[in-house]
Amino acid sequence: MDFQTSIKTCFNKYAVFSGRASRSEFWWFALFILIIGMIGWIIDVMIFGYSSDVTGPMGWIITIATALPSLAVGARRLHDTDKTGWWQLLWITIIGGILVLIWQATMGENKKNKYGSPVKK
């Protein structure tokens, strides 16, 4: 899956927590979130005059618009590794976040699991 397809897929499945997501879908969307977050930060600092350590209006708009699809694709990514999406709650802790990051980087199962058929790579 390429960058544009990943973004389109994640926004089409805005709040779909069922099914599975490939590594490329997840990581391309994570890159997209990083890029628009940086653009929002630049707009807040350069145009609106906010301090660089304060979240301005663009930052909040981006956060609100992308929070649900980010959680949804994260859950689907964990489903691909045969884990429940609730494991994302480990991001609350530092060490747990490292574990979730490793799971999200792990190749998914090539067979059908309780979350559905394998995704096309």
DSSP file (Angstrom, degrees, kcal/mol; ACC not computed):
  #  RESIDUE AA STRUCTURE BP1 BP2  ACC     N-H-->O    O-->H-N    N-H-->O    O-->H-N    TCO  KAPPA ALPHA  PHI   PSI    X-CA   Y-CA   Z-CA
    1    1 A M              0   0    0      0, 0.0     2,-0.1     0, 0.0    27,-0.1   0.000 360.0 360.0 360.0 137.2    0.0    0.0    0.0
    2    2 A D     >  -     0   0    0      1,-0.1     4,-2.3    26,-0.0     5,-0.2  -0.356 360.0 -93.8 -94.7 178.6    1.3    3.4   -0.9
    3    3 A F  H  > S+     0   0    0      1,-0.2     4,-2.0     2,-0.2     5,-0.2   0.921 121.4  43.0 -58.7 -52.3    1.1    6.7    1.0
    4    4 A Q  H  > S+     0   0    0      1,-0.2     4,-2.5     2,-0.2    -1,-0.2   0.895 113.8  50.9 -65.6 -41.2   -2.0    8.1   -0.6
    5    5 A T  H  > S+     0   0    0      1,-0.2     4,-2.8     2,-0.2    -1,-0.2   0.890 109.0  52.6 -64.1 -39.1   -3.9    4.8   -0.5
    6    6 A S  H  X S+     0   0    0     -4,-2.3     4,-2.7     2,-0.2    -1,-0.2   0.931 110.7  45.9 -62.2 -46.4   -3.1    4.5    3.2
    7    7 A I  H  X S+     0   0    0     -4,-2.0     4,-2.2     2,-0.2     5,-0.2   0.932 114.6  47.9 -62.6 -46.3   -4.5    7.9    4.0
    8    8 A K  H  X S+     0   0    0     -4,-2.5     4,-2.1     1,-0.2    -2,-0.2   0.917 113.3  48.2 -61.0 -44.2   -7.6    7.3    1.9
    9    9 A T  H  X S+     0   0    0     -4,-2.8     4,-2.1     1,-0.2    -2,-0.2   0.922 111.1  49.7 -63.0 -45.5   -8.2    3.9    3.5
   10   10 A C  H  < S+     0   0    0     -4,-2.7    -1,-0.2     1,-0.2     6,-0.2   0.872 114.2  44.2 -66.0 -36.4   -7.7    5.2    7.1
   11   11 A F  H >< S+     0   0    0     -4,-2.2     3,-0.9    -5,-0.2    -1,-0.2   0.811 111.7  53.2 -78.3 -28.7  -10.1    8.1    6.6
   12   12 A N  H 3< S+     0   0    0     -4,-2.1    -2,-0.2     1,-0.3     3,-0.2   0.842 114.4  42.8 -68.8 -32.6  -12.7    5.9    4.8
   13   13 A K  T >< S+     0   0    0     -4,-2.1     3,-1.5     1,-0.2    -1,-0.3  -0.337  80.5 155.4-102.4  48.1  -12.5    3.5    7.8
   14   14 A Y  T <  S+     0   0    0     -3,-0.9    58,-0.3     1,-0.3    -1,-0.2   0.822  79.4   9.2 -48.6 -46.5  -12.6    6.6   10.2
   15   15 A A  T 3  S+     0   0    0     -3,-0.2     2,-0.8    -4,-0.1    -1,-0.3  -0.065  91.6 129.7-128.7  32.9  -14.0    4.7   13.2
   16   16 A V    <   +     0   0    0     -3,-1.5    60,-0.2    -6,-0.2    -3,-0.1  -0.810  22.4 170.1 -93.6 110.0  -13.8    1.0   12.0
   17   17 A F        +     0   0    0     -2,-0.8     2,-0.2    58,-0.1    68,-0.2   0.411  52.1  86.9 -99.2  -0.1  -12.1   -0.9   14.7
   18   18 A S  S    S+     0   0    0      2,-0.1     2,-0.2    61,-0.0    58,-0.1  -0.654  73.7  29.4 -99.1 158.5  -12.8   -4.4   13.2
   19   19 A G  S    S-     0   0    0     96,-0.3     2,-0.3    -2,-0.2    60,-0.2  -0.492  87.3 -68.1  93.9-165.3  -10.7   -6.1   10.6
   20   20 A R        -     0   0    0     -2,-0.2     2,-0.4    97,-0.1    57,-0.2  -0.915  30.5-154.2-131.3 153.5   -7.0   -6.0   10.0
   21   21 A A        -     0   0    0     55,-1.5    59,-0.2    -2,-0.3    98,-0.1  -0.986  20.5-124.2-129.0 139.7   -4.5   -3.4    8.7
   22   22 A S     >  -     0   0    0     -2,-0.4     4,-2.1    98,-0.2     5,-0.2  -0.290  27.7-110.1 -74.9 164.6   -1.1   -4.1    7.0
   23   23 A R  H  > S+     0   0    0      1,-0.2     4,-3.0     2,-0.2     5,-0.3   0.912 119.4  52.6 -60.6 -42.0    2.1   -2.6    8.3
   24   24 A S  H  > S+     0   0    0      1,-0.2     4,-2.4     2,-0.2     5,-0.3   0.906 107.4  51.4 -64.6 -40.0    2.3   -0.3    5.3
   25   25 A E  H  > S+     0   0    0      2,-0.2     4,-1.6     1,-0.2    -1,-0.2   0.945 115.2  42.8 -58.8 -47.4   -1.2    1.1    6.0
   26   26 A F  H  X S+     0   0    0     -4,-2.1     4,-2.1     1,-0.2    -2,-0.2   0.947 117.4  43.4 -65.1 -50.3   -0.4    1.8    9.6
   27   27 A W  H  X S+     0   0    0     -4,-3.0     4,-2.1     2,-0.2    -1,-0.2   0.845 112.0  51.9 -72.6 -33.9    3.1    3.2    9.1
   28   28 A W  H  X S+     0   0    0     -4,-2.4     4,-2.2    -5,-0.3    -1,-0.2   0.905 112.0  48.1 -65.0 -39.6    2.2    5.4    6.1
   29   29 A F  H  X S+     0   0    0     -4,-1.6     4,-2.4    -5,-0.3    -2,-0.2   0.886 109.0  53.3 -68.2 -36.7   -0.7    6.9    8.1
   30   30 A A  H  X S+     0   0    0     -4,-2.1     4,-2.1     2,-0.2    -1,-0.2   0.905 109.3  49.2 -62.2 -40.9    1.6    7.4   11.1
   31   31 A L  H  X S+     0   0    0     -4,-2.1     4,-2.6     2,-0.2    -2,-0.2   0.909 109.5  52.2 -63.7 -41.8    4.0    9.4    8.8
   32   32 A F  H  X S+     0   0    0     -4,-2.2     4,-2.7     2,-0.2     5,-0.3   0.919 108.9  49.8 -59.1 -45.3    1.0   11.4    7.5
   33   33 A I  H  X S+     0   0    0     -4,-2.4     4,-2.0     1,-0.2    -1,-0.2   0.908 111.3  49.7 -61.4 -42.3    0.0   12.3   11.1
   34   34 A L  H  X S+     0   0    0     -4,-2.1     4,-2.1     2,-0.2    -2,-0.2   0.929 112.2  47.5 -62.1 -45.7    3.6   13.3   11.9
   35   35 A I  H  X S+     0   0    0     -4,-2.6     4,-2.2     1,-0.2    -2,-0.2   0.939 114.6  43.6 -64.6 -48.4    3.8   15.5    8.7
   36   36 A I  H  X S+     0   0    0     -4,-2.7     4,-2.6     1,-0.2    -1,-0.2   0.833 111.3  56.5 -70.6 -27.7    0.5   17.3    9.2
   37   37 A G  H  X S+     0   0    0     -4,-2.0     4,-2.1    -5,-0.3    -1,-0.2   0.911 108.9  46.3 -64.1 -41.4    1.3   17.7   13.0
   38   38 A M  H  X S+     0   0    0     -4,-2.1     4,-2.4     2,-0.2    -2,-0.2   0.894 112.4  50.1 -67.7 -39.6    4.5   19.5   12.0
   39   39 A I  H  X S+     0   0    0     -4,-2.2     4,-2.4     2,-0.2    -2,-0.2   0.921 111.0  49.5 -63.5 -43.5    2.6   21.7    9.5
   40   40 A G  H  X S+     0   0    0     -4,-2.6     4,-2.5     2,-0.2    19,-0.3   0.890 110.2  50.7 -61.7 -40.1    0.0   22.5   12.1
   41   41 A W  H  X S+     0   0    0     -4,-2.1     4,-2.4     2,-0.2     5,-0.2   0.915 109.9  50.0 -63.8 -43.5    2.7   23.4   14.6
   42   42 A I  H  X S+     0   0    0     -4,-2.4     4,-3.2     2,-0.2     5,-0.5   0.918 111.5  48.6 -61.9 -43.6    4.4   25.7   12.1
   43   43 A I  H  X>S+     0   0    0     -4,-2.4     4,-1.9     1,-0.2     5,-1.8   0.925 111.4  50.1 -62.7 -44.1    1.1   27.4   11.3
   44   44 A D  H  <5S+     0   0    0     -4,-2.5     6,-2.4     3,-0.2     5,-0.2   0.905 119.5  36.6 -60.5 -41.8    0.4   27.9   15.0
   45   45 A V  H  <5S+     0   0    0     -4,-2.4     4,-0.3     4,-0.2    -2,-0.2   0.939 125.6  35.0 -78.1 -48.8    3.9   29.4   15.7
   46   46 A M  H  <5S+     0   0    0     -4,-3.2    -3,-0.2    -5,-0.2    -2,-0.2   0.895 131.3  23.9 -78.0 -41.3    4.4   31.4   12.5
   47   47 A I  T  <5S+     0   0    0     -4,-1.9    -3,-0.2    -5,-0.5    -2,-0.1   0.906 130.8  34.7 -94.1 -47.9    1.0   32.7   11.7
   48   48 A F  S   <S-     0   0    0     -5,-1.8    -3,-0.2     2,-0.1    -4,-0.1   0.638  98.0-129.7 -86.4 -13.4   -1.0   32.7   15.0
   49   49 A G        +     0   0    0     -4,-0.3    -4,-0.2    -6,-0.3    -3,-0.1   0.703  48.5 156.9  77.0  20.3    2.0   33.6   17.1
   50   50 A Y        -     0   0    0     -6,-2.4    -1,-0.2     1,-0.1     6,-0.1  -0.426  50.3 -98.9 -74.5 154.0    1.7   30.9   19.7
   51   51 A S    >   -     0   0    0      1,-0.1     3,-1.6    -2,-0.1    -1,-0.1  -0.388  31.7-117.4 -66.6 151.3    4.7   29.8   21.7
   52   52 A S  T 3  S+     0   0    0      1,-0.3    -1,-0.1    -3,-0.1    -7,-0.1   0.663 113.4  55.0 -68.9 -14.6    6.4   26.7   20.4
   53   53 A D  T 3  S+     0   0    0      2,-0.1     2,-0.4     0, 0.0    -1,-0.3   0.297  96.9  77.5-100.6  10.7    5.6   24.8   23.6
   54   54 A V  S <  S-     0   0    0     -3,-1.6     2,-0.6     0, 0.0    -4,-0.0  -0.952  81.6-122.6-120.3 138.4    1.8   25.5   23.5
   55   55 A T        -     0   0    0     -2,-0.4    -4,-0.1     4,-0.1    -3,-0.1  -0.701  34.4-161.4 -80.4 121.0   -0.7   23.7   21.3
   56   56 A G     >  -     0   0    0     -2,-0.6     4,-2.0   -16,-0.1     5,-0.2  -0.185  36.9 -81.4 -91.8-173.0   -2.5   26.2   19.2
   57   57 A P  H  > S+     0   0    0      0, 0.0     4,-2.5     0, 0.0     5,-0.2   0.870 127.6  51.1 -62.2 -39.3   -5.8   26.0   17.3
   58   58 A M  H  > S+     0   0    0    -18,-0.2     4,-2.6     1,-0.2     5,-0.2   0.911 109.1  52.3 -65.4 -39.8   -4.3   24.2   14.3
   59   59 A G  H  > S+     0   0    0    -19,-0.3     4,-2.3     1,-0.2    -1,-0.2   0.904 111.5  46.2 -60.3 -42.0   -2.7   21.6   16.6
   60   60 A W  H  X S+     0   0    0     -4,-2.0     4,-2.7     2,-0.2     5,-0.2   0.895 111.3  51.4 -69.1 -40.0   -6.1   21.0   18.3
   61   61 A I  H  X S+     0   0    0     -4,-2.5     4,-2.4     2,-0.2    -2,-0.2   0.933 112.9  45.6 -62.0 -45.4   -8.0   20.8   15.0
   62   62 A I  H  X S+     0   0    0     -4,-2.6     4,-1.8     2,-0.2    -2,-0.2   0.914 113.2  50.3 -64.2 -43.4   -5.5   18.2   13.7
   63   63 A T  H  X S+     0   0    0     -4,-2.3     4,-1.4    -5,-0.2    -2,-0.2   0.932 113.5  44.6 -60.9 -46.8   -5.5   16.2   16.9
   64   64 A I  H  X S+     0   0    0     -4,-2.7     4,-0.5     1,-0.2    -1,-0.2   0.902 114.5  49.1 -65.6 -40.9   -9.3   16.1   17.0
   65   65 A A  H  < S+     0   0    0     -4,-2.4    -1,-0.2    -5,-0.2    -2,-0.2   0.778 121.1  33.6 -70.9 -26.4   -9.6   15.2   13.3
   66   66 A T  H  X S+     0   0    0     -4,-1.8     4,-1.8    -5,-0.2    -1,-0.2   0.490  93.1  86.9-110.9  -4.0   -7.0   12.4   13.5
   67   67 A A  H  X S+     0   0    0     -4,-1.4     4,-2.3     2,-0.2     5,-0.2   0.954  92.7  43.6 -63.1 -51.0   -7.4   10.9   16.9
   68   68 A L  H  X S+     0   0    0     -4,-0.5     4,-2.5     1,-0.2    -1,-0.2   0.929 115.2  46.3 -65.6 -46.9  -10.2    8.4   16.1
   69   69 A P  H  > S+     0   0    0      0, 0.0     4,-2.5     0, 0.0     5,-0.2   0.853 111.8  54.0 -65.3 -29.2   -8.7    7.1   12.8
   70   70 A S  H  X S+     0   0    0     -4,-1.8     4,-1.8     2,-0.2    -2,-0.2   0.925 111.3  44.1 -67.0 -43.8   -5.3    6.8   14.5
   71   71 A L  H  X S+     0   0    0     -4,-2.3     4,-2.2     2,-0.2    -1,-0.2   0.894 114.0  51.8 -65.5 -39.0   -6.8    4.6   17.2
   72   72 A A  H  X S+     0   0    0     -4,-2.5     4,-2.5   -58,-0.3    -2,-0.2   0.936 111.6  44.0 -65.4 -47.2   -8.8    2.6   14.6
   73   73 A V  H  X S+     0   0    0     -4,-2.5     4,-2.2     1,-0.2    -1,-0.2   0.855 112.4  54.8 -68.2 -31.9   -5.8    1.8   12.4
   74   74 A G  H  X S+     0   0    0     -4,-1.8     4,-2.1    -5,-0.2    -1,-0.2   0.910 109.5  46.6 -64.1 -41.8   -3.8    1.0   15.5
   75   75 A A  H  X S+     0   0    0     -4,-2.2     4,-2.2     2,-0.2    -2,-0.2   0.924 112.7  49.0 -65.6 -44.3   -6.4   -1.5   16.6
   76   76 A R  H  X S+     0   0    0     -4,-2.5   -55,-1.5     1,-0.2     4,-1.4   0.870 109.4  53.6 -64.1 -35.0   -6.6   -3.0   13.1
   77   77 A R  H  X S+     0   0    0     -4,-2.2     4,-0.7   -57,-0.2    -1,-0.2   0.920 109.4  47.5 -64.5 -43.4   -2.8   -3.3   13.0
   78   78 A L  H ><>S+     0   0    0     -4,-2.1     5,-2.3     1,-0.2     3,-0.8   0.866 106.5  58.5 -65.8 -34.6   -2.8   -5.2   16.3
   79   79 A H  H ><5S+     0   0    0     -4,-2.2     3,-1.9     1,-0.2    36,-0.3   0.863  98.0  60.5 -60.4 -34.4   -5.5   -7.4   15.0
   80   80 A D  H 3<5S+     0   0    0     -4,-1.4    29,-2.4     1,-0.3    -1,-0.2   0.787 105.5  47.3 -64.3 -26.2   -3.2   -8.4   12.2
   81   81 A T  T <<5S-     0   0    0     -3,-0.8    -1,-0.3    -4,-0.7    -2,-0.2   0.195 124.8-106.5 -97.5  15.1   -0.8   -9.7   14.8
   82   82 A D  T < 5S+     0   0    0     -3,-1.9     2,-0.3     1,-0.2    -3,-0.2   0.837  81.5 122.7  64.4  38.0   -3.7  -11.6   16.5
   83   83 A K      < -     0   0    0     -5,-2.3    -1,-0.2    -8,-0.2    -2,-0.2  -0.927  66.5-104.5-124.4 152.7   -3.9   -9.2   19.5
   84   84 A T    >   -     0   0    0     -2,-0.3     3,-1.6     1,-0.1     4,-0.1  -0.446  24.3-123.9 -74.5 149.1   -6.8   -7.1   20.7
   85   85 A G  G >  S+     0   0    0      1,-0.3     3,-1.9   -68,-0.2     4,-0.2   0.680 102.7  79.8 -65.9 -18.0   -6.9   -3.4   20.0
   86   86 A W  G >  S+     0   0    0      1,-0.3     3,-2.0     2,-0.2    -1,-0.3   0.699  71.9  80.0 -64.0 -18.1   -7.2   -2.7   23.7
   87   87 A W  G X  S+     0   0    0     -3,-1.6     3,-2.0     1,-0.3    -1,-0.3   0.697  72.5  80.2 -62.4 -16.6   -3.5   -3.3   24.0
   88   88 A Q  G X  S+     0   0    0     -3,-1.9     3,-2.3     1,-0.3    -1,-0.3   0.760  73.1  76.6 -61.4 -22.4   -3.1    0.2   22.8
   89   89 A L  G X  S+     0   0    0     -3,-2.0     3,-1.8     1,-0.3    -1,-0.3   0.716  75.5  77.3 -61.1 -18.4   -3.9    1.3   26.3
   90   90 A L  G X  S+     0   0    0     -3,-2.0     3,-1.5     1,-0.3     7,-0.5   0.677  72.3  81.0 -65.5 -14.9   -0.3    0.3   27.1
   91   91 A W  G <  S+     0   0    0     -3,-2.3    -1,-0.3     1,-0.3     6,-0.2   0.726  76.2  73.8 -61.6 -19.0    0.7    3.6   25.5
   92   92 A I  G <  S+     0   0    0     -3,-1.8     2,-0.3    -4,-0.2    -1,-0.3   0.847  97.2  53.4 -62.9 -32.3   -0.2    5.2   28.8
   93   93 A T  S <> S-     0   0    0     -3,-1.5     4,-1.6    -4,-0.3     5,-0.1  -0.748  84.0-133.2-101.8 152.5    3.0    3.7   30.2
   94   94 A I  H  > S+     0   0    0     -2,-0.3     4,-1.5     2,-0.2    -1,-0.1   0.949 106.2  43.6 -69.4 -49.2    6.4    4.2   28.7
   95   95 A I  H  > S+     0   0    0      1,-0.2     4,-1.5     2,-0.2    -1,-0.2   0.887 113.5  52.1 -66.2 -38.5    7.5    0.5   28.8
   96   96 A G  H  > S+     0   0    0     -6,-0.3     4,-2.4     1,-0.2    -1,-0.2   0.856 104.5  57.4 -64.7 -35.0    4.1   -0.6   27.5
   97   97 A G  H  X S+     0   0    0     -4,-1.6     4,-2.4    -7,-0.5    -1,-0.2   0.871 103.2  53.4 -63.1 -37.2    4.4    1.8   24.6
   98   98 A I  H  X S+     0   0    0     -4,-1.5     4,-2.1     2,-0.2    -1,-0.2   0.910 108.8  49.6 -63.0 -42.1    7.6    0.1   23.6
   99   99 A L  H  X S+     0   0    0     -4,-1.5     4,-2.3     2,-0.2    -2,-0.2   0.921 111.2  48.4 -63.1 -45.2    5.9   -3.3   23.6
  100  100 A V  H  X S+     0   0    0     -4,-2.4     4,-2.6     1,-0.2    -2,-0.2   0.903 109.5  53.8 -62.4 -40.9    3.0   -1.9   21.5
  101  101 A L  H  X S+     0   0    0     -4,-2.4     4,-1.3     1,-0.2    -1,-0.2   0.902 108.6  49.1 -59.9 -42.2    5.5   -0.4   19.0
  102  102 A I  H  X S+     0   0    0     -4,-2.1     4,-0.9     1,-0.2     3,-0.3   0.922 111.4  49.3 -63.6 -44.6    7.2   -3.7   18.6
  103  103 A W  H >< S+     0   0    0     -4,-2.3     3,-0.6     1,-0.2    -2,-0.2   0.893 109.4  51.9 -62.0 -39.8    3.9   -5.5   18.0
  104  104 A Q  H 3< S+     0   0    0     -4,-2.6    -1,-0.2     1,-0.2    -2,-0.2   0.770 111.2  47.7 -70.1 -23.7    2.9   -2.8   15.4
  105  105 A A  H 3< S+     0   0    0     -4,-1.3    -1,-0.2    -3,-0.3    -2,-0.2   0.599  92.1 101.8 -88.7 -12.8    6.2   -3.3   13.6
  106  106 A T  S << S-     0   0    0     -4,-0.9     2,-0.1    -3,-0.6    -3,-0.0  -0.461  83.9-104.1 -74.5 142.0    5.8   -7.1   13.6
  107  107 A M        -     0   0    0     -2,-0.2    -1,-0.1     1,-0.1     3,-0.1  -0.408  41.0-118.3 -64.0 138.7    4.7   -8.9   10.4
  108  108 A G        -     0   0    0      1,-0.1   -27,-0.2    -2,-0.1     2,-0.2  -0.176  35.9 -81.5 -73.1 169.5    1.1  -10.0   10.6
  109  109 A E        -     0   0    0    -29,-2.4    -1,-0.1     1,-0.1     4,-0.1  -0.482  26.8-145.7 -73.3 142.7   -0.1  -13.6   10.4
  110  110 A N  S    S+     0   0    0     -2,-0.2     2,-0.3     8,-0.1    -1,-0.1   0.325  79.0  67.3 -89.6   6.9   -0.5  -15.0    6.9
  111  111 A K  S    S-     0   0    0      6,-0.1     2,-0.1     1,-0.0    -2,-0.1  -0.810  97.9 -83.4-123.0 165.6   -3.5  -17.1    7.9
  112  112 A K        -     0   0    0     -2,-0.3     5,-0.2     5,-0.1     2,-0.2  -0.435  49.9-180.0 -65.8 136.5   -7.0  -16.2    8.9
  113  113 A N  B >   -A  116   0A   0      3,-2.2     3,-1.8    -2,-0.1   -33,-0.0  -0.658  49.3 -78.4-125.3-172.0   -7.4  -15.3   12.6
  114  114 A K  T 3  S+     0   0    0      1,-0.3     3,-0.1    -2,-0.2    -2,-0.1   0.609 127.9  55.9 -66.9  -9.6  -10.3  -14.3   14.8
  115  115 A Y  T 3  S-     0   0    0      1,-0.4   -96,-0.3   -36,-0.3    -1,-0.3   0.472 119.3 -86.3-100.5  -4.7  -10.2  -10.8   13.3
  116  116 A G  B <   -A  113   0A   0     -3,-1.8    -3,-2.2   -97,-0.1    -1,-0.4  -0.797  61.1 -31.4 134.1-173.8  -10.5  -11.8    9.7
  117  117 A S  S    S-     0   0    0     -2,-0.3   -97,-0.1    -5,-0.2    -5,-0.1  -0.352  75.8 -81.2 -76.1 158.9   -8.5  -12.9    6.6
  118  118 A P        -     0   0    0      0, 0.0     2,-0.2     0, 0.0    -1,-0.1  -0.272  48.7-116.2 -59.0 146.6   -5.0  -11.7    6.0
  119  119 A V        -     0   0    0     -3,-0.1     2,-0.5   -98,-0.1   -98,-0.1  -0.543  28.9-104.8 -82.8 151.7   -4.6   -8.3    4.4
  120  120 A K              0   0    0     -2,-0.2   -98,-0.2     1,-0.1    -1,-0.1  -0.648 360.0 360.0 -76.3 127.1   -3.1   -7.9    1.0
  121  121 A K              0   0    0     -2,-0.5    -1,-0.1   -97,-0.0   -97,-0.1   0.460 360.0 360.0 -77.2 360.0    0.4   -6.6    1.4
